[in-house]
Amino acid sequence: MKARISALAFAVAFSATAGLAQEKKTLAFVVNGASDFWKLAEAGVKKAQEELPNYDLQLKYPEQAAAAIQQRLMDDLVAAGVAAIMVSAVDPKSSTDALNRIGAQVPLFTTDSDAPDTNRVAYIGSSNTDAGMQAGELAQAAMPDGGEGIGFVGLLGADNARARIDG
């Protein structure tokens, strides 16, 4: 559901910046790596595609969770004429220049992992610190007498993972 809402929000936000279009625009969602987590987002994009037939919505997986590969994928999308990109940046801090280059060519949105120091249009997502705090509260409620638990994140060193762990 959250992925579908993100896809719809992305399309609506892009529509507001693009005005009325005569041709079908391609909107790409570039994830940070191949994992089952993104299967729900993929399902959301497919559902949003049914609701937005005037757009071509695509979800792209980089072949590896590496910033350089993700940047190449976005460069290829821009070269192919994509109208806008939403990205979960693998490493926002080291990718600022690349994200700014992409954002100078097409509207750029971030999700899951924000890149606030870039020229992205908007971040569509929750506070990762708040999400970590909520997860901790749920764990505490589930184990009021204490216990051990484990948390899973996609990329351990990623900013969004650190923010969730800190929360």
C-alpha positions, 0 to 999 in steps of 0.5 A: 500500500505504501509503495502504491501511495508513493507511486501515485504521489510521485505521478501527481507531484510530477503532473503538477510540475509538467503541466498537461502533456500530449504524449505518454510520459515515462516515470521511473522508480530506481530502487537501491538494489534487488531485494524482496523488499522492493517486490511490494513497491513493484506491485504498487507501481503495477497497480498505479500503472492501471490507475494512470494509463496516460503514463508509462511507469517503470521500476528499475533494479540496479544489478548491484547495490552500488552508487556508481551502478545506480547513477549509470542506470539513471543516466541511461534513463535520462538519455532515453527520455524519461520525464522524471525519476524517483530514487532510493539512493544507495549512498546519498552523501557520496552521490550528491553531484550525480543526483544534482546532475540528474535533477538538473535534467529531469524532476528528481524525487527521493524515497526510502533514503533521502538526499536532502542536500541535492536539488531533488523536488521532494522526499516521499517517505517517512522519517527513518529515525521516527520509524526506528523509534516506533519499531523499538516501541513495538519491540518493547511492547512485545517483550515487556520483560526484556529479551533479544530481537533483531532488526533487518535493513537493506544496506547496513551502512546506508543513511536510512539504516543508520537513522532507523537504528539510531531511532 
